[in-house]
Amino acid sequence: MEVFSSKRQFERVSHDESLELKVLFTESNELQSVNITVRIINVSPAGIGLMTDYPLEPGQVLKWADKHKAGGLHMAAVRWTQEFEGCYSAGAVLI
């Protein structure tokens, strides 16, 4: 298990899992969403690092089901994104 070191409050731990989630955004006073698939590449108690082919933007909200608790949900706000050859890496903080 690889642990990423940085000046972050929590250490990030390598992770490899595909996940279906919704990207939430407002458009003309209505809440809209789009379903996307991401690959979670690292996790911490505060957030996740992910890869996707969908162009995420800082400020977007992500929502997905808790696979360990029926009816439970997780939400995170995209903090940063970076594009590389048609793929996007992003960091999101849990909210």
Summary of the structure (lengths in Angstrom):
residues: 95
radius of gyration: 13.4
end to end distance: 25.8
largest distance: 44.6
contacts: 231
relative contact order: 0.22
helix: 0%
strand: 66%
